[in-house]
């Protein structure tokens, strides 16, 4: 599913069940050509978002996405599902690494903040 109106414009969703309204657009790939996972990650790439933002029309002060905006955008993909799956698997691995690094970074920032508070407390208490 693709969010047609913003914010956030062009939100890419999957794994949801149920009915949808005009604020969403269904993206159903020809799975003989391109896998759902590959299309998902392709649609999440920043370059297509920039294309969508640039070409979207304003309606009642809100940017809106149409099928005609997406259709001319070229989709390049490996010809075999196996090759597409290798690309997807590498993206998933990189995402996991990024999340792990983000968690480490957050913990280090929290530790630095605690150290700063402790040093300031000691400085004001005359313990340094």
C-alpha positions as CSV (number, residue, x, y, z in Angstrom):
1,X,0.0,0.0,0.0
2,X,1.2,3.5,-0.8
3,X,0.0,6.6,1.1
4,X,-1.4,9.0,-1.5
5,X,-1.6,12.1,0.6
6,X,0.7,13.7,3.1
7,X,2.1,14.1,5.5
8,X,3.7,11.7,5.2
9,X,3.3,11.6,1.4
10,X,4.3,8.3,-0.3
11,X,4.4,6.2,2.9
12,X,5.1,2.6,1.9
13,X,3.1,0.0,4.0
14,X,2.9,-3.7,4.0
15,X,1.8,-6.6,6.2
16,X,-1.6,-5.0,6.8
17,X,-5.0,-6.6,6.1
18,X,-8.4,-5.1,5.6
19,X,-10.2,-2.5,3.6
20,X,-8.5,0.7,2.4
21,X,-9.8,4.0,1.3
22,X,-8.9,6.7,-1.3
23,X,-5.9,7.8,0.8
24,X,-4.1,4.6,-0.1
25,X,-3.1,3.1,-3.4
26,X,-2.5,-0.6,-3.8
27,X,0.8,-1.7,-5.4
28,X,0.4,-5.2,-6.8
29,X,3.5,-6.3,-8.8
30,X,3.6,-8.9,-11.6
31,X,5.4,-11.5,-9.5
32,X,6.7,-13.2,-12.7
33,X,8.8,-10.0,-13.2
34,X,9.5,-8.5,-9.7
35,X,9.1,-9.8,-6.2
36,X,7.0,-8.0,-3.6
37,X,10.0,-7.6,-1.3
38,X,12.1,-6.1,-4.1
39,X,9.3,-3.7,-5.0
40,X,8.9,-2.7,-1.4
41,X,12.5,-1.7,-1.0
42,X,12.6,0.0,-4.4
43,X,9.6,2.1,-3.4
44,X,11.3,3.1,-0.2
45,X,14.3,4.5,-2.0
46,X,14.7,8.3,-1.5
47,X,15.0,9.0,-5.3
48,X,11.5,7.8,-6.0
49,X,10.2,9.9,-3.1
50,X,11.8,13.0,-4.7
51,X,10.2,12.2,-8.0
52,X,6.8,11.8,-6.4
53,X,7.2,15.1,-4.5
54,X,8.3,17.0,-7.6
55,X,5.5,15.6,-9.8
56,X,2.6,15.5,-7.4
57,X,-0.2,17.9,-7.8
58,X,-1.6,20.1,-5.0
59,X,-5.3,19.6,-4.3
60,X,-6.9,21.8,-1.5
61,X,-3.4,22.7,-0.2
62,X,-2.3,19.1,0.1
63,X,0.1,17.2,-2.1
64,X,-1.5,14.2,-3.7
65,X,-0.1,11.1,-5.5
66,X,-1.7,9.7,-8.6
67,X,-1.1,6.5,-10.6
68,X,0.1,8.7,-13.5
69,X,2.8,10.2,-11.3
70,X,4.3,6.7,-10.7
71,X,3.8,5.0,-14.1
72,X,6.6,6.8,-16.0
73,X,9.2,6.3,-13.3
74,X,11.6,3.6,-14.5
75,X,12.0,0.5,-12.4
76,X,15.3,-1.4,-12.9
77,X,15.6,-4.7,-11.3
78,X,17.6,-8.0,-11.6
79,X,15.9,-10.3,-14.0
80,X,15.6,-13.3,-11.8
81,X,13.7,-13.6,-8.5
82,X,16.8,-15.3,-6.9
83,X,19.0,-12.2,-7.7
84,X,16.2,-9.9,-6.4
85,X,16.1,-11.9,-3.2
86,X,19.9,-11.6,-2.8
87,X,19.6,-7.8,-3.1
88,X,16.7,-7.8,-0.6
89,X,18.6,-10.0,1.9
90,X,21.6,-7.6,1.8
91,X,19.3,-4.6,2.4
92,X,17.7,-6.5,5.4
93,X,21.2,-7.2,6.7
94,X,22.2,-3.5,6.4
95,X,19.0,-2.4,8.0
96,X,19.7,-4.7,11.0
97,X,23.2,-3.4,11.3
98,X,21.9,0.2,11.2
99,X,19.4,-0.5,13.9
100,X,22.1,-2.2,16.1
101,X,24.4,0.8,15.6
102,X,21.6,3.2,16.4
103,X,20.9,1.3,19.6
104,X,24.6,1.5,20.6
105,X,24.7,5.1,19.7
106,X,21.6,5.9,21.8
107,X,23.1,4.0,24.8
108,X,26.4,5.9,24.5
109,X,24.5,9.2,24.3
110,X,22.6,8.4,27.4
111,X,25.8,7.4,29.2
112,X,27.4,10.6,28.2
113,X,24.4,12.6,29.5
114,X,24.6,10.8,32.8
115,X,28.3,11.5,33.0
116,X,27.7,15.2,32.3
117,X,25.0,15.4,35.0
118,X,27.3,13.6,37.5
119,X,30.2,15.9,36.8
120,X,28.0,19.0,37.0
121,X,26.6,17.8,40.3
122,X,30.1,17.2,41.7
123,X,31.4,20.5,40.4
124,X,28.5,22.4,42.0
125,X,29.0,20.5,45.2
126,X,32.7,21.4,45.3
127,X,33.8,17.8,45.0
128,X,36.0,18.3,42.0
